[in-house]
Amino acid sequence: MAKKHVVVVGAGIAGLSAASYLLRNGYEVTVVEQHTLPGGLCTSWKRKGYTIDYCVHWLMGTDGESDFYRIWEELGAFDNEDGSSVPIVDFTDFTTIELSNGEKVCLYSDLKKLRHELLRIAPEDEKEIDRFCKSVEKLGNLSMPALTEQNSLVKSVRRIASSVGGFTTMMRHLVSMEVYANRFKSPLLKELFLTEIPAEWSLISLTMGLSQQPKKSAGYTVGGSLNLAKNIERVIRGLGGTILYGKAVSRILVERDVAVGVQLVDGTSIEADYVIGAADGHATLYHLLEGKYLNKQLEDIYKHFPLFPSTVFVAIGVDKDCSALPHIFTPYLKTPIRFPDGAEHRRFGVNVYHYDPTLAPKGKTLVTVLFNTWEGEAWEELYRKDKDLYEREKQRIGEEVVDRLESIIGDFSAHVEMVDVSTPHTVIKYTGNWKGSFEGFAPTKRTLSVKVPKQLPGLRNFSMIGQWTSPGGGLPTAAKDGRDIAIQLCREDGKVFTSKR
């Protein structure tokens, strides 16, 4: 009997994961990707001897004990091309945030130190600080349902955590940041909790990552984000999979409400027994499928659900050792930086990669600065109307960031030998992500409580996976989605699923 042929649209982590698991279960797989590299936004690029890393700051599932680690291990994500294992760096601090009064607050990985630090600036909130630290500890001890079938976060955790009394803990972390911040008396703590995360997002946006730090289960993977994607890609090729790069899909071919393949922009058609949409959700539904398989729920989701932002991302190569600096910090800017999209920014996130020697030549350091922006369409319009102005604005922002860092940390600008600026237009150009959003739908109580359909009404032999079907996003969720769709297809075809290569 001939193998069933599955076409996967998109070589992000979800698409790569689906391909890898399907191949080891006897399917023929072709992955079609518009870019020339795997990984989607899990990516890196080279400039003047530096490797600029865009994605991973910490990765859930690096401790060797969790279900997510098992998925990464099955995919080969931690196995480098030279046979070595990807080194993992665990930090003593999660981040350092400067408040508007100049106070610097370190969110330590150790919860006892974190409690002491919060009490230092807000002793009047001791009871609420104790509740916060205990709740973070309980959240970290919950077993995340990585190897169960995909469901909404609330329902999945309800199923596992209810037996150990963890559901109440989980629900507490779904409250909005604004509501939670108002539980504190101290204006400093209120400001702290609203510094980096939007007011309407759930508290879990902060505490999920923070809760994994004491367990050392969310470390940094040395070598950068693209290295992880290439490690997974190498396994796929070894299993006989086909990956077509530089091939954009123009539409998903459908006959009598059955997906039968894809048509590429160059006119080529690829037949398939099953199609998996692992690319941008909006583009898949509204363009590749021409809006024909929407229902009221999906229309409401894409019309009303808030999105993760896009980014203005500045990478700087400096010819000095920056190991004395915090690995990640958020300074407060008394004078805001103004963008051509109309936004003003009083903060930006700084990552100092002195802990990853693979990203810079010996004795030098990669530094990146991240601004979140929801004005992706404004950047697209600027690029379309005036490319020269767009380039000048990029250069201005890069120069201003260097000047600000000089004033913040000193002895910096004279050592700069590379500056590279990415905008929402860059994200859209290379990934096609709707509005440049980097993780799909934002984590609010509403979005995290909804199961976004992966199968579409009236369309057979087709599924969607990835960030746009799993609100809250994240690489582990994407990898799990690929595993889950392989389990589903095996069940439908009467196969016994295996994760073995």
HELIX and SHEET records of a PDB file:
HELIX    1   1 ILE A   13  LEU A   23  1                                  11    
HELIX    2   2 ASP A   67  LEU A   75  1                                   9    
HELIX    3   3 LEU A  111  ILE A  121  1                                  11    
HELIX    4   4 PRO A  123  ASP A  125  5                                   3    
HELIX    5   5 GLU A  126  ASN A  141  1                                  16    
HELIX    6   6 LEU A  153  ALA A  161  1                                   9    
HELIX    7   7 SER A  162  VAL A  164  5                                   3    
HELIX    8   8 PHE A  167  ARG A  172  1                                   6    
HELIX    9   9 MET A  177  ALA A  181  1                                   5    
HELIX   10  10 PRO A  187  PHE A  193  1                                   7    
HELIX   11  11 ILE A  204  GLN A  212  1                                   9    
HELIX   12  12 SER A  225  GLY A  238  1                                  14    
HELIX   13  13 GLY A  281  ALA A  283  1                                   3    
HELIX   14  14 THR A  284  LEU A  288  3                                   5    
HELIX   15  15 LYS A  296  HIS A  304  1                                   9    
HELIX   16  16 PRO A  357  LEU A  359  5                                   3    
HELIX   17  17 GLY A  376  LYS A  385  1                                  10    
HELIX   18  18 LYS A  387  ILE A  409  1                                  23    
HELIX   19  19 SER A  413  HIS A  415  5                                   3    
HELIX   20  20 PRO A  424  THR A  431  1                                   8    
HELIX   21  21 TRP A  434  GLY A  436  5                                   3    
HELIX   22  22 LYS A  445  LEU A  448  1                                   4    
HELIX   23  23 GLN A  467  THR A  469  5                                   3    
HELIX   24  24 LEU A  475  GLU A  492  1                                  18    
SHEET    1   A 5 THR A 242  TYR A 245  0                                        
SHEET    2   A 5 GLU A  28  GLU A  33  1                                        
SHEET    3   A 5 HIS A   5  VAL A   9  1                                        
SHEET    4   A 5 TYR A 274  GLY A 277  1                                        
SHEET    5   A 5 PHE A 462  MET A 464  1                                        
SHEET    1   B 2 SER A  44  ARG A  47  0                                        
SHEET    2   B 2 TYR A  50  ASP A  53 -1                                        
SHEET    1   C 2 ILE A  88  VAL A  89  0                                        
SHEET    2   C 2 TYR A 220  THR A 221 -1                                        
SHEET    1   D 7 LYS A 104  TYR A 108  0                                        
SHEET    2   D 7 ASP A  93  GLU A  98 -1                                        
SHEET    3   D 7 ILE A 328  THR A 330  1                                        
SHEET    4   D 7 GLY A 349  VAL A 352 -1                                        
SHEET    5   D 7 THR A 365  THR A 373 -1                                        
SHEET    6   D 7 SER A 310  VAL A 318 -1                                        
SHEET    7   D 7 VAL A 416  SER A 422 -1                                        
SHEET    1   E 3 VAL A 249  GLU A 255  0                                        
SHEET    2   E 3 VAL A 258  LEU A 264 -1                                        
SHEET    3   E 3 SER A 269  GLU A 271 -1                                        
SHEET    1   F 2 TYR A 332  ARG A 338  0                                        
SHEET    2   F 2 GLU A 344  ARG A 347 -1                                        
END                                                                             
